[in-house]
């Protein structure tokens, strides 16, 4: 397929070439150990392929928020050993001060991790001198960190203008999946947007009504839309000051022939805790002292029928308060439907955002979706239709 960016397939002979690879190694750690190595594993394919082709691979990444100061607790030296274990080959740590000499002495196929890019106060400002310092260390640049692509930093955007720039395998997979989901999707397209607040996803909703055929709204944000339609939502989480905005979005959806799906039966409780007494009621029967905490079974089944008639699904955010049982029921049920349709080949399903990934893992179906984006902010900005600087720089 033709793409608007170059990939590793376009790189030519790499023997002895110094390749700067921007990865996301910003992993959670506790007591000196990595507690979730998803991002390390995601970086393996590109780094290993470049090393196998004889490149000197210099990994660039940030770790934590040191704000331009050196901080030993945020040194990438801490991540070097864990990455070496996941990669299955030696990885050396490269201190900034000796980077030129160390890289000079590296053998073909060797891998090194440069110190935290954010120790340099010019990294987040995309300062020309920082870009020049990094560019001097390499011959070619590969961006494999979609999760940092919404930031115009020296290592994510600036370098792409200084050196021949390519997308790594992870970035390539992400961009291909996102293109299938909203860029050039097969219609009908459904989007599931959940989460607590409409305010955090206003731009997403406004963008999606123009792009999708079915917009499924869940989570606390559905209550704001129900309130906009005159439903009394009791003491549910609801942004009453945004009901006017919700109405505008509903009107825009009407004009764009996008069907908005709000729950018509809901699971309510008087207190928010695990396994309280619950009732399943029509949305018009919510009592003053009750709160809506999940989508009901009838609406969930109707949503499953919607997905059966769609070819593409984009999912961001749970349908209910999924961290607290039994309010994960609707999310798990709909996720299982989406996974089954994906497996049988009738649906392309793309999901992203931390809560969403957690919910799909909880449902045991993360493996069955077409693509799961581990990017949080970048995925949301992409859903808002914004240009991502790190991606745009690769497409120049």
For each residue, the residues with C-beta under 8 A, 3 or more apart:
1: 176
2:
3: 6 7 172 175 176
4: 395
5: 166 167 172 175 391 394 395
6: 3 10 11 164 165 166 167 394
7: 3 10 166 167 169 172
8: 11 46 49 50 142 166 167 168 169 172
9:
10: 6 7 166
11: 6 8 14 53 140 166
12:
13: 17
14: 11 17 19 50 53 54 55 140
15: 53 54 55 108
16: 54 55 56 108
17: 13 14 54 55 56 139 140
18: 55 56 58 103 137 138 139 140
19: 14 50 55 56 57 58 138 139 140 141 142
20: 58 60 134 135 137 138 140 141 142 159 163
21: 46 47 50 57 58 59 60 141 142 144 168
22: 60 61 141 142 143 144 145 148 155 156 159 390
23: 39 43 46 47 59 60 61 144 145 168
24: 39 42 43 61 145 147 148
25: 39 40 43 59 61 63 76 79 83 113
26: 39 61 62 63 64
27: 34 35 36 37 38 39 40 79 82
28: 34 35 36
29: 32 33 34 35 78 79
30: 33 35
31:
32: 29 78
33: 29 30 82
34: 27 28 29 37 40 79 82
35: 27 28 29 30
36: 27 28 39
37: 27 34 40 41 82 86
38: 27 41 42 374
39: 23 24 25 26 27 36 42 43 147 374
40: 25 27 34 37 43 44 79 82 83 86 87
41: 37 38 44 86
42: 24 38 39 45 170 374
43: 23 24 25 39 40 46 47 59 83 144 170
44: 40 41 47 48 86 87
45: 42 48 49 168 169 170
46: 8 21 23 43 49 50 142 144 168 169 170
47: 21 23 43 44 50 51 57 59 87 111
48: 44 45 51 52 87 89
49: 8 45 46 52 53 169
50: 8 14 19 21 46 47 53 55 57 142
51: 47 48 54 55 57 89 109 110 111
52: 48 49 109
53: 11 14 15 49 50
54: 14 15 16 17 51 108 109
55: 14 15 16 17 18 19 50 51 108 109 140
56: 16 17 18 19 103 106 107 108 109 110 112
57: 19 21 47 50 51 110 111 112
58: 18 19 20 21 94 103 112 113 114 137 138
59: 21 23 25 43 47 83 91 111 112 113 114
60: 20 21 22 23 114 117 134 155
61: 22 23 24 25 26 76 79 113 114 116 117 145 155
62: 26 116 117 118 123 148 155
63: 25 26 66 74 75 76 78 79 116 118
64: 26 71 73 74 116 118
65: 74 118
66: 63 69 70 71 74 116 118 119
67: 118
68: 118 119 120 121 122 123 124
69: 66 119 121
70: 66 119
71: 64 66 74 75 119
72: 75
73: 64 78
74: 63 64 65 66 71 116 118 119
75: 63 71 72 78 115 116
76: 25 61 63 79 80 93 113 114 115 116
77: 80 93 115
78: 29 32 63 73 75 81 82
79: 25 27 29 34 40 61 63 76 82 83 113
80: 76 77 83 84 91 92 93 113
81: 78 84 85 91
82: 27 33 34 37 40 78 79 85 86
83: 25 40 43 59 79 80 86 87 91 113
84: 80 81 87 89 90 91
85: 81 82 88
86: 37 40 41 44 82 83
87: 40 44 47 48 83 84 91 111
88: 85
89: 48 51 84 111
90: 84 110 111
91: 59 80 81 83 84 87 111 112 113
92: 80 102 106 110 111 112 113
93: 76 77 80 112 113 115
94: 58 98 99 102 103 112 113 114 115
95: 98 99 102 115
96: 99 114 115 119 120
97:
98: 94 95 101 102
99: 94 95 96 102 103 114 137
100: 103 104 136 137
101: 98 104 105
102: 92 94 95 98 99 105 106 112
103: 18 56 58 94 99 100 106 112 137
104: 100 101
105: 101 102
106: 56 92 102 103 110 112
107: 56 110
108: 15 16 54 55 56
109: 51 52 54 55 56
110: 51 56 57 90 92 106 107
111: 47 51 57 59 87 89 90 91 92
112: 56 57 58 59 91 92 93 94 102 103 106
113: 25 58 59 61 76 79 80 83 91 92 93 94
114: 58 59 60 61 76 94 96 99 117 137
115: 75 76 77 93 94 95 96 119
116: 61 62 63 64 66 74 75 76 119
117: 60 61 62 114 120 123 134 153 154 155
118: 62 63 64 65 66 67 68 74 123 124
119: 66 68 69 70 71 74 96 115 116 123
120: 68 96 117 123 130 133 154
121: 68 69 124 125 127
122: 68 125 126 127 129 130 131 154
123: 62 68 117 118 119 120 126 127 130 153 154 155
124: 68 118 121 151 153
125: 121 122 130 154
126: 122 123 130 131 152 153 154 157 158
127: 121 122 123 130 131 154
128: 131 132 158
129: 122 132 133
130: 120 122 123 125 126 127 133 134 154 158
131: 122 126 127 128 134 135 154 158 159 161 162
132: 128 129 135 136 162
133: 120 129 130 136 137
134: 20 60 117 130 131 137 138 154 155 158 159
135: 20 131 132 138 141 159 162 163
136: 100 132 133
137: 18 20 58 99 100 103 114 133 134
138: 18 19 20 58 134 135 141 159 163
139: 17 18 19 163 164
140: 11 14 17 18 19 20 55 163 164 165 166
141: 19 20 21 22 135 138 159 160 162 163 164 165 166
142: 8 19 20 21 22 46 50 165 166 167 168
143: 22 149 156 159 160 165 166 167 168 171 390 393 394
144: 21 22 23 43 46 167 168 169 170 171
145: 22 23 24 61 148 149 156 168 170 171 390
146: 149 170 171 174 175 373 375 378 390 391
147: 24 39 374 375 376 377 378
148: 22 24 62 145 151 153 156 378 390
149: 143 145 146 156 171 375 378 388 389 390 391
150: 377 378 381 382 386 388 389 390
151: 124 148 156 157 389 390
152: 126 156 157 158 389 390
153: 117 123 124 126 148 156 157 158
154: 117 120 122 123 125 126 127 130 131 134 157 158 159
155: 22 60 61 62 117 123 134 158 159
156: 22 143 145 148 149 151 152 153 159 389 390 393
157: 126 151 152 153 154 160 161 389 390 392 393
158: 126 128 130 131 134 152 153 154 155 161 162
159: 20 22 131 134 135 138 141 143 154 155 156 162 163 165
160: 141 143 157 163 165 390 393 394 396
161: 131 157 158 165 393 396
162: 131 132 135 141 158 159
163: 20 135 138 139 140 141 159 160
164: 6 139 140 141
165: 6 140 141 142 143 159 160 161 393 394 396
166: 5 6 7 8 10 11 140 141 142 143 394
167: 5 6 7 8 142 143 144 171 172 175 394
168: 8 21 23 45 46 142 143 144 145 171 172
169: 7 8 45 46 49 144 172 173
170: 42 43 45 46 144 145 146 173 174
171: 143 144 145 146 149 167 168 174 175 391 394
172: 3 5 7 8 167 168 169 175 176
173: 169 170 176 177 371
174: 146 170 171 177 178 371 373 375
175: 3 5 146 167 171 172 178 179 391
176: 1 3 172 173 179 180
177: 173 174 180 181 350 370 371 373
178: 174 175 181 182 183 350 373 382
179: 175 176 182 183 184
180: 176 177 183 184 185 186 312 348 350 370
181: 177 178 185 189 312 313 314 348 350 371
182: 178 179 185 189 211 212 314 382 383
183: 178 179 180
184: 179 180
185: 180 181 182 189 311 312 348
186: 180 189 311 312 348
187: 213 311 312
188: 213 214 309 310 311 312
189: 181 182 185 186 211 212 213 214 310 311 312 313 314
190: 212 213 214 215 216 306 307 310 312 313 314
191: 208 211 212 214 215 216 313 314 315 316
192: 216 218 313 314 315 316 317 319 334
193: 201 204 205 208 215 216 217 218 221 316 317
194: 217 218 219 221 222 316 317 318 319 320 331 355 356
195: 200 201 219 220 221 316 317 318 355
196: 200 219 220 221 237
197: 200 201 220 221 239
198: 201 202 205 221 224 225 239 242 245 246
199: 202 239 242
200: 195 196 197
201: 193 195 197 198 204 205 221 316 317 380
202: 198 199 205 206 245 249
203: 206 207 384 385 386
204: 193 201 207 208 316 380 383 384
205: 193 198 201 202 208 209 215 217 249
206: 202 203 209 210 249 252
207: 203 204 210 211 383 384 385
208: 191 193 204 205 211 212 215 258 314 383
209: 205 206 212 215 249 252 253 256 258 260
210: 206 207 252 256 258
211: 182 189 191 207 208 385
212: 182 189 190 191 208 209 215 258 314
213: 187 188 189 190 257 258 259 310
214: 188 189 190 191 258 259 261 306 310
215: 190 191 193 205 208 209 212 253 258 259 260 261
216: 190 191 192 193 261 303 306 319
217: 193 194 205 221 222 225 260 261 262
218: 192 193 194 221 222 263 295 317 318 319 320 330 331
219: 194 195 196 222 317 318 319 320 321
220: 195 196 197 223 224 236 237 238 321
221: 193 194 195 196 197 198 201 217 218 224 225 239 317
222: 194 217 218 219 225 226 262 263 292 295
223: 220 226 227 233 236 237 238 292
224: 198 220 221 227 228 238 239 240 242 243 246
225: 198 217 221 222 228 229 246 249 250 260 262
226: 222 223 229 231 233 262 263 283 292
227: 223 224 230 231 232 233 238 240 243 246
228: 224 225 243 244 246 247 250
229: 225 226 250 262
230: 227
231: 226 227 283 284 286
232: 227 284 286 288
233: 223 226 227 236 238 283 286 291 292
234: 268 286 287 288 289 290 291 292
235: 288 289 290 291
236: 220 223 233 268 286 290 291 292 293
237: 196 220 223 291
238: 220 223 224 227 233
239: 197 198 199 221 224 242 243
240: 224 227 243
241:
242: 198 199 224 239 245 246
243: 224 227 228 239 240 246 247
244: 228 247 248
245: 198 202 242 248 249
246: 198 224 225 227 228 242 243 249 250
247: 228 243 244 250 251
248: 244 245 251 252
249: 202 205 206 209 225 245 246 252 253 260
250: 225 228 229 246 247 253 254 260
251: 247 248 254 255
252: 206 209 210 248 249 255 256
253: 209 215 249 250 256 258 259 260
254: 250 251 257 258
255: 251 252
256: 209 210 252 253
257: 213 254
258: 208 209 210 212 213 214 215 253 254
259: 213 214 215 253
260: 209 215 217 225 249 250 253
261: 214 215 216 217 299 302 303 306
262: 217 222 225 226 229 283
263: 218 222 226 266 283 292 295 296 299
264: 282 283 296 298 299 302
265: 280 281 282 283 295 296 297 298 299
266: 263 280 281 283 286 292 293 294 295 296 299
267: 278 279 280 292 293 294 295 296 320 326 327 329 330
268: 234 236 278 279 280 281 286 287 290 291 292 293
269: 272 276 277 278 279 290 291 293
270: 276 277 289 290 291
271: 276
272: 269 276 291 293 321 324
273: 276 324
274: 324 325
275: 325 326
276: 269 270 271 272 273
277: 269 270
278: 267 268 269 293 326
279: 267 268 269 290
280: 265 266 267 268 296 297
281: 265 266 268 285 286 296
282: 264 265 285
283: 226 231 233 262 263 264 265 266 286 292
284: 231 232
285: 281 282
286: 231 232 233 234 236 266 268 281 283 290 292
287: 234 268 290
288: 232 234 235
289: 234 235 270
290: 234 235 236 268 269 270 279 286 287
291: 233 234 235 236 237 268 269 270 272
292: 222 223 226 233 234 236 263 266 267 268 283 286
293: 236 266 267 268 269 272 278 320 321 324 327
294: 266 267 319 320 321 326 327 328 329 330 331
295: 218 222 263 265 266 267 299 300 303 319 320 330
296: 263 264 265 266 267 280 281 299 300 330
297: 265 280 300 301 329 330 333
298: 264 265 301 302
299: 261 263 264 265 266 295 296 302 303 330
300: 295 296 297 303 304 319 329 330 333 334
301: 297 298 304 305
302: 261 264 298 299 305 306
303: 216 261 295 299 300 306 307 334 337
304: 300 301 307 308 333 334 337
305: 301 302 308 309
306: 190 214 216 261 302 303 309 310
307: 190 303 304 310 313 334 337 338 341 347
308: 304 305 337 341 346
309: 188 305 306
310: 188 189 190 213 214 306 307 313 347
311: 185 186 187 188 189 346 347 348
312: 180 181 185 186 187 188 189 190 347 348 349 350
313: 181 189 190 191 192 307 310 338 347 348 349 350
314: 181 182 189 190 191 192 208 212 350 351 383
315: 191 192 335 338 349 350 351 352 356 360 369
316: 191 192 193 194 195 201 204 351 352 353 356 379 380 383
317: 192 193 194 195 201 218 219 221 353 355 356
318: 194 195 218 219 321 322 328 331 355 356 359
319: 192 194 216 218 219 294 295 300 322 330 331 334
320: 194 218 219 267 293 294 295 327 328 329 330 331
321: 219 220 272 293 294 318 324 327 328
322: 318 319 327 328 331 332 355 358 359 362
323: 328 358
324: 272 273 274 293 321 327 328
325: 274 275 328
326: 267 275 278 294 329
327: 267 293 294 320 321 322 324
328: 294 318 320 321 322 323 324 325 331 332 359 362 363
329: 267 294 297 300 320 326 332 333
330: 218 267 294 295 296 297 299 300 319 320 333 334
331: 194 218 294 318 319 320 322 328 334 335 359 362 363
332: 322 328 329 335 336 359 362 363
333: 297 300 304 329 330 336 337
334: 192 300 303 304 307 319 330 331 337 338
335: 315 331 332 338 339 359 360 363 365
336: 332 333 339 340 363 365
337: 303 304 307 308 333 334 340 341
338: 307 313 315 334 335 341 342 347 349 365 369
339: 335 336 342 343 349 363 365 368 369
340: 336 337 343 344 368
341: 307 308 337 338 344 346 347 349
342: 338 339 345 346 347 348 349 368 369 370
343: 339 340 368
344: 340 341
345: 342
346: 308 311 341 342
347: 307 310 311 312 313 338 341 342 370
348: 180 181 185 186 311 312 313 342 370
349: 312 313 315 338 339 341 342 369 370 371
350: 177 178 180 181 312 313 314 315 369 370 371 372 373
351: 314 315 316 356 357 360 369 371 372 373
352: 315 316 356 357 372 373 374 375 376 379 380 383
353: 316 317 356 357 373 376 379 380
354: 357 358 376
355: 194 195 317 318 322 358 359
356: 194 315 316 317 318 351 352 353 359 360
357: 351 352 353 354 360 361 366 372 374
358: 322 323 354 355 361 362
359: 318 322 328 331 332 335 355 356 362 363
360: 315 335 351 356 357 363 365 366 369 372
361: 357 358 364 366
362: 322 328 331 332 358 359
363: 328 331 332 335 336 339 359 360 366
364: 361
365: 335 336 338 339 360 368 369
366: 357 360 361 363 369 372
367:
368: 339 340 342 343 365
369: 315 338 339 342 349 350 351 360 365 366 372
370: 177 180 342 347 348 349 350
371: 173 174 177 181 349 350 351
372: 350 351 352 357 360 366 369
373: 146 174 177 178 350 351 352 353 378 379
374: 38 39 42 147 352 357
375: 146 147 149 174 352 378 379
376: 147 352 353 354 379 380
377: 147 150 380 381
378: 146 147 148 149 150 373 375 381 382 388
379: 316 352 353 373 375 376 382 383
380: 201 204 316 352 353 376 377 383 384
381: 150 377 378 384 386 388
382: 150 178 182 378 379 385 386 388
383: 182 204 207 208 314 316 352 379 380
384: 203 204 207 380 381
385: 203 207 211 382
386: 150 203 381 382
387: 391 392
388: 149 150 378 381 382 391 392
389: 149 150 151 152 156 157 392 393
390: 22 143 145 146 148 149 150 151 152 156 157 160 393 394
391: 5 146 149 171 175 387 388 394 395
392: 157 387 388 389 395 396
393: 143 156 157 160 161 165 389 390 396
394: 5 6 143 160 165 166 167 171 390 391
395: 4 5 391 392
396: 160 161 165 392 393
